[in-house]
Amino acid sequence: MAVALLSRLFGPPLPRSAARSERLPSFQALAILSSDALSSVAYATEAAMGVLVLAGSGALGLSLPITGAIVVLIAIVVFSYRQTIEAYPQGGGSYVVARENLGTAPSLVAAAALLVDYTLTAAVSLMAGTRALASLWPDLLRHEVSFSLVLLLLVGWANLRGVREAGRLFALPTYAFVGMVALLALAGFGNLLLAHGFRPDPPPSVAALEPLGLFLILRAFSSGCSAMTGIEAIANGVKVFREPAAARARSTLLVMGLMLSAMFLVVSGLGYVYGIAPRPGTTVMALIGARVFGAGSPLLWGLQIATLLILVLAANTAFADFPRLAAMLSEDRFLPRQMGWIGDRLVFQNGIAVLVVGTALFILLCRGDTTMAVNLYALGVFLAFSLSQAGMVVHWWRRRGGGWLGRLLMNATGAFTTLLVLVVIVISKFDEGAWAVVIAIPVIVAGLARIRRRYRQVDAAIAPGEADRGPIRIPERSEPIGNDSIVWVPSLSRPSLEALRYAARVSDRVTAVWVRAEREDPERIRAQWRQWVGEDPRLGLAILDSPYASLIQPFVGFVAEREALHPDRSHTIVMPVAIPRYPLDGLLLNQRGLNLRQALLAERNRVFTLVRFFLPA
């Protein structure tokens, strides 16, 4: 019953062979990886205006040159990341580039910045989407937190169903938003050309609260730089594309950069010409739409609904990249191993679940207001940009192949400009919330490093030594015991060898079961078995392949098959368990074993023996 319900909710399991078919064509990949960047035009102009208006309505005219400067910065970053994709066709996010070129510490800083950024991206996008709808339906403002949380659950559910399903679901709203902004541009230009003229209207009179100075202009610029969030997503998600993946990713990144720049200029330009000023309860995009299409126009509703959908779906960029980054950190032992587990729908389901929880906490903390969150997440974005581009400079310097100098200078330009913007953001936004990220990133880095240290300590503690070397033999007995043991062997470690020795003492026959992960070589496993266990014919090794991502179901099926084949004999399932010494160990160890035991218990009553191995203090 429960399995059938989950299958209906999330879809049936996908075989690993379907992984390539889960890859996306460029037009769907653009939708799933660029929704964050493209949707930022809905609030980036407003974010810059919200700072400029503090100096009075006369300062709002600076929004246009600020937009121009940001567009130049977008071009630099896009061309820099196109080179990153060329150098790292398997996916070259900031973490990977920094790890391979700058070392462990910078790579962890980049990873921490991105983990924070992806969580804030999801929160900001969902809250901004709710605000877009509230511009048409003001009563929604009273329920904006609840509405944002409902949208969060819907996006999380869509991603748990799989990459291709998410791409199909998200393509139409993304292009609907692009189409509505294009229609806004055409209608606005037509109005300017035929009726209004190109002389800008004065904005509504607003009294100055602060003097207009360089510091306030830099604050406005750093707020407008929220338009650049999500640019890295395509470089992170090269594996999402169909082959040739790298070529498709580079082309898609260029198209995304052109679309983002054009849409940002349209919104800022129309806001300037029509004298738009920020107004509480109504977004700048809605004010521009009402001026161009007319208040109450169906096209205005279409614009705002498309804005709502693109902002909701922008959270999907975080859902595409947060779990993938967490899986890479898990593989490098900086996060618990279960963050790298691939679910039956070929997605990193634990990473998605963690992101849902983290995003929900930010939405509750911000109470639906995007202002504080926008001030926070631009810092993480540019920190990741700077480290990635600095890593690429080192990469080209090491290679020094044909054309290396031009590539190095391009990435050096990207590193310098993004670092400069990072300094501006830290200084100008420190009192507005950036201090929290400045503190959070070192704390996260310390946590990641601690997890790896503990994994290394545990690995050293359970690694077999000369005293653990086989052979392991089942004693000769005058009378059979009548019991067969099935030993779950996740690896040939000291706990696994202790479990095999125990099973040999209490059984007539022992079968060790190793469910092979996709990248594990069966011949290497057999060689390790002969080295540490020996070749007793009554103590066999069964290496199972899994057509699906789950490594649990093949073992469960093997146990059921053996029980059906020998119903006259008792069967004991022997499981090695490392006993934690510290609270953190509970998250790092035995997670798959606990899930495996639960899966076996769910089917019928069985005999279990847990062979405990106490970790040294």
N, C-alpha and C positions, 0 to 999 in steps of 0.2 A: 504494500500500500504506500509506504513512505517513498520507496524507490520510484514507483509510478508517478507520484505527485511531484517529486523533484525533476523527473524526466520531462513532465509537462511544463513545469515552471522554467527550467533552464535549458531544456532540449536534451535529446539523447546523447550518450557519450560519443565522442568523435575519435576514430582511430588515429594513431600517430601518422599513418600514411596520408591522412587528410590535411596534414599541416601545410603542405604547399598549396592545396586548394583553398586554404583559409587566407592565403595572401591576397592582396587587393590590387586591382588596376589603379592607375594613377589618379583617375577622377574620384574614386572612392577614398584612396589614401589621402588626397588633398583635403577631403571633407573631414576625415577622422583625425588627422594630425594637424590641421591648420585652423580648426574651429576656434581655438584659443586666440591665436594671433589675429585672425580676421575679426572676431567678435570684439576685440579690444577697442576698435574704433567707436564702439557704442558708448564707451565711458572715458577714453583717453583725453579727448578734447575737453570734456566736462571736467576732468580732474585738473587739467591745466588752468581752465577758466576759473575753477573754484578757488585757486590760489591767487590768480591775477586780480580777481574782483575785490580782494582785500585792500587793494590800493585804489579802489574806486572804479567806476565803469569805464573811465578813460583808458585804463590799463589793459582792457580786454583786447584791444587791437594787437597786442603783442602775441596773442595766441597763434596768429598766422606765421610770423617768423619762427616761433618756437616749433610749430609743426614742420616747417621746412628743415630746420636743423635736425629734428628727429628722423625725418625721411632720409636725409643724408646718412645718418647713423644706421638706419635700417639697411640701406644699400651696402654699407661697409660690412655689417654683420652677416648679411645674406651671402655676399661673395666670399667672405672668410669661411663660412660654414660649407659652402660648395666645395672648397678645397679640403675641408675636414672629411666630407663624404668620400671624396676621391681617395684620400689617404686611408680611410677606415671604412671600406665598403660593407663590412659586417655590422656597422653601427658605431658611430663615433661621438657619443655624448661626452660631456665635460668630464665625467668620472673616468671613462676609458682613456681619453686623451691625456688627462693629468696623471693617471696611474702609470701609463707607459712612458711618459716623457719627463714628468716632474717629480715622481716619487709618491710614496704612500700618504704622507701627511697632506700635501696639496690635493690629492685625489679624494681624501676623506672630507676635506673642506668643501670641495665641489659637490660631493655626494650629499653632504648635510644641507648645503644651500639648495640643491635641487629637491630634496625630500620636503623641505619647508615650502619651497616655491610651488611644487605640484599640489600640496595640500591647500595652500592659500589660493592657487589658481581655481581649484574646484569651488572653494567657498565664495570667492569674489564673483565668479561667473554665475553661480546659482542665485546669489543675493542680488546681483545687478539685473538678472533676468526677471526676478520678482518685481524689482523697482520699475522695469520697463512696462510690465503689465499694469502695475499700480498707477502709472501715468494716465492710463485710460480708465482704470477702475480704482479710484482712490480708497474705497473701503477695504481693499486688499492690504493696505499698509498696516492695519491692525493685526493681520495674520501672516505677515511676511516671513517670520521665522518658521512657522509651521509649514507654510507653502514651500519654502526653500528646502526644508527637510524632506518633504514628499518628493520634490524633484530629484533630490539626491538619491533617494531610494530607487527611483525609476532609472536613473543613469547607471547606478551600480548593478541593478538587475539586467539591464541591456548588455553591459560588459561581461557579466557572468555567463551570458548565453554564447559569447564567442566573438572573435574579431570580425569575421565576415558579416555576422548578423548586425553588429554595431555599425559597420561601414554602410550596409544597406539602409539601416534606420536613419543614419545621420547625414547621408549625402543630400537628400532632398531639402531639409531645413537649411543646411549650409548654403547651398546654391540659391535657395529662396531669399536668404538675407542678402547675398551678393546681388541678386537681381533687383531687390527692392532698393538697395543703395544706388545701383546703376540707374534705376527709374527716378529716384530722388535727384540724382545728378542731372539727368536729361530734363526733367520737369523744371528744376531750379534754373538751369542754364537757359531754357526756353523763356522762362519768366523774366530773367535778367535781360535777355536779349530783346524781347518784344514789348515788355511793359515796365519793369522796374528800373532798368538801367544798371550800370555797374558801380554806381556811387554808393558806398556803404551807408546804411542807416545808423544813426547813433543808438547805442544801447540804452536801456532804461537807466535813469539816474540812480546811482548807488554811491552812498557816502564812503569815503576812504576810511578804513580802520588802521591801515599801516602805510608807511611811506613806500613809494615805489623805488626800490633800490636793487642792486645786483643780487643780494641774497634772496629777495622775494622772487626775482626772475629765475634764479637757479632752482628755487623750490618749485615753481611752476613747471620748469623744464623737466625736473626729475619726476613730477607727477605725470606729465605727459608721456614720459618714457614707459609708462605702463602699456603703451601701444606695442611694445616690443616683446612682451611676454609670449612664450610659445614658439618663437622662431627656431629654437633648438630642437623642437620636437621631431622634425623630419630627419635631422641628423641622428637622433636617438633611435628612430623607428625605421631604419633602412630595411630591416628584415620583414616589415609589414608589406613591402612592395613585391609585386611579381617580378620575375627575372626579365631583363637585367636590372636588378634591384637598385644598384648604385646609380646607374644612368637615369633611371626613372626618378630617383630621389633628388638628384641634382636639378633636373628639369622642373620637378614639382616645387622645389624650394624657390627657384627663380620666379615661377609663376605666382607663388604665394607672396613673395616680396613685392612684385609689381601690383598685385591686387591690393595688398595691405596699404602700400604707399598711396595708390590712387584713391582708395576709400577714405583714408585718413585725411588727405587733402580736400576731398569733397566735403566731408563733415565740417572740418575747420573753416574752409573757404565760405561755405554757405552760412555758417554761424557768424562769421565776420561780416559778410555783406548784409545780412538781414538784422544785424545788431542784436544777436541773441545773448542773453545773460543767464547764468544759472538761476533756477527758481526752485525753492523747496517743494518736494512732492511731485515734480515733473522733470524728466530727464531732458538734457539738451537735445538729444536725438528726437524726442517727441516734439519739442518746441520748433525745431527746424522742419519736421514733417508737417506740423500744423500750419506753418507759414507757407510751405510749398504746395501741399495738397489741399489745405483747408481743414479747419477744425471739424471733427466729426466725419471726415471723408473716409470711405471704405479703404482708400489707399493708405491713409494714416493708420487705420487699424491693421492693415496688412503689414505695414512697416514695423509697427510695435510688436505684433505677434511674431513676425520673422525675427525681430531683435530678441524677443524672449526665447525663442527656440534656439537661436545660435548661441546665446549666452548660456543656456542650459547645456547645450551640446559642447560648448567650449570646455566644460568640466571634463569632457571625454578625453581631451588631450592629456590631462592629469591621469585619468584612468588607463590610458594607453601606455604612459611612460613611468609612472610611479611604481607599478608592480614589476615592470621590466628592470628598472634600476634596483629595486629591492632584491630581485632574483640574482642580479650580478653581485651585489654585496653579499648575499647569502652564499653564492658559489665561492667567493673569496673569504668566507667565514667571518664577515663583519656583521652579519645578521643571522638569526636562527635559521637552520637549514630549511624549515618548513616554509619560509618565504620564497624559496625556489621551487616548491612543488607545483607541478602543472596539473590542473584539474581535468575532469573528463571532457570539458569543452575546450581544452587546449589553451586555457588562460591561467594566469597566476592568481588563483582564487584567493589565497591568503593575503596577497598584496592588495587586492581589490577590497577585501573586507577591512583591512587596517586603514585604507584610505577613506572608506565610508565613515568609519568611526572618527578619524582625525578631522575630516571635513565637518562632520556634525558638531564636534566640539567647537571649532572655529565659528561656525554659524551661530551657535548659542552664545559664545563669548562676545561676538560683535553685535548680537541682537539684530541681525539683518542689515546693518549699516556697513556699506563697502568702504567708507572713508579710511578707517583705521587699517583694514586689510590691504588696501591698495598701497598705503604708506609702507607696509611691511614687505610685500612680496617683490617689489621692484629691486630691492637690495639683493635678494637671493639670485634673481635673474642675472644681474650684471656681475655679480661675483662669479657665477658659473661661466658666463661669457668670457670674463678676463682670464680665468684659469685655463679654459679650453684653448683660447687663442695663444696664450703664452706657451702652452704645451705644443701647439702646432709650430711655433717658431723654433722650439728645440728640435722637433721632428724634422723639419726641413734642413736645419743646420747639421744634423747628424747624417742625413742622406746626401746632401750636396750633389744631387744628380742633375740631369738636364732641366733647365728652367727653375732650379731651386731658389735662386735669389729673388725672382719676382714673386714666387709663392710666399717666401719668407717675409718679404716686405708687406705683402697683402695681409698676412696674419699678424704681423707686428703692428700694422696700422689698426687692425681690429682690437688687438690687446691694449694698445695705448688709449684708444678712444673709449673703450668700454671701462677700462680702469679709471679714466678721468671721470666718467659719468658715475661710477661706483663711489668715488670720493665725494662727488657733489651730493649724491643721495644720502650717504652716511652723515655728512655735515648738515645738510638742509632738512633732513627728515628725522634726525636723531631724537629730538624732543617729541615728535609726533608718532612715535612707535617703533622707529627703526632700531632703537636701543634693544628692544626685545629680541630681534633677530641677531644683533651683534652678540648678545649673551647666549642665545639658543644654539647658534652654530658651533661654538667651541664645546658646549655641553654635549651635543649630539656626536661630535667627533670623538670626544672622550668615551662616550658610551659605545660607539662602534669599535674603537680600539680595544676597549675592555673585553668586549665579546670575543674578538679574535684572540686576545691573550688567553682567555679561558679555554677556548677551543684548542689552542696549541697545548695548553697544560693537560687537558683531557686526552688529546690524541697521544701525547707522550706517555700518559699513564696507562692507556689501554693498548699501546702498541706491543705486539708480542716480542719477546726476547728469546735468547738461546734456551732458557729454562722451559719455555712454552713449546718448543719444537716437538713434533710428533715422533713416532707414530702413535695414534690413538686407536686402541683395539677393543673390540667387544670380547669379554672373557668367554672361554669355552665353558659350557654348562652341561651337566648330565641331563637336566630337565629344562625345557623351554619355560621362560617366564610368562609367555603369552601376551607380551606388550611390545608394540612398535612405537618408536618415538619419531616425531617430525620436528626438526629443529629449524627455527627461523634464523638464518644467517645473513645479516645485513652487510657484514664485512668480516674478514678474518682478523679479528681483534682478540685480546685476552678474554673479554666476556664471552665471545662466541666460542672460543676454544674450551673455556670452562663448561659452557652449556653442552658441548659435544662430549666432553669427558663424563659429565653426569649422565647424559642419555645413554652412553655406552655401558655404564654400570647397571642400568635398570631396564635394559631392553634386549630383545632378541635381534632386532634390526633397527638401524637408525638411518633416517634420510634427512640430510641437510638440504634445505631449500634456499636458493639464492635467486631472487627475482632481479633480473639484470636491468639496470638503467640503460638508456639508449646508447650512451657513449662507453659503456663498459665492455671490454673485450673478453669473450668467454674463454678463449685459450689462455689468457693471462690469469683468469680466475682459477682454471684447472691447474695451472702451474703452481699457483700459490697454495692450492689445496694439497697437492702432492708434497710440497715443501713443509707445510706446517701440520698436516693431518696424516698423510700416508695413503695407503691403498688397501685397506681392509674391505673385502667384497661385501661384508655385511654393513658397512658404514659408507653409504653412497652419497653422491652429490647430484642434486637435480638443479640445473640452471634453467630458469623459466624466462621466456620472453613475454612481454606484455604488448598486445596490439594497441592498447589504450595507454593513457598517461598514468593511470593508477598502477602502483606497484603492490597494492594490497589485494585486489581481487584475484590475481593469478594464484597467490598463496592460498586464499580462501577456497578457490576452486580445486587446487591440488589436494587440500585436506579432505574436502568432501568426496573427491574421487577415490582417495585411498580408503576412506571409511566405507564407501560403497563396494569397493573391490574386495575388502577383507572384513566383512561384518562380524565374523566370529572372533576377531581379535580386538583387544583394547588399544586405543591410540592415545598417546600423550603428546601434547603440543608443548615443546620446550622453548622458552624465550629467554635470551640473555637480557639482563637489565642492569644498566649502570646506575648505582645509587648516588644521587646528588649529595654534595657536601655543602653547597651554598644555594640560596634562594634563586639566583640567576640560572643555575644549572637546570632547574625544572623546565625552563623555556628552551634550553639548548639541547637537551638529551631526551631520548626515548619517545619522542612525539609520534613517530611512525609506528613504533611498537604498541603504544597505547591505542592508536586508531585500529591497528591490526587486531588486537585482542577484542576490541569492541565489535568489530565486524564479524569475528568468529562467534562471539557470544550471541549476537543478534540472530543467528540462524538456528542454533540448537545448543543444548547443554554439552559441554566438552570438558575434558580434563586438561588443566594447564599446570605447568611447572615453571615458575620464574626462578632463574638462576641469577642470584644477585652478585654483583661485583662492586665492592665499595671503592669509590675513588679516593685517592689520598688527599689529605687536607692541604 
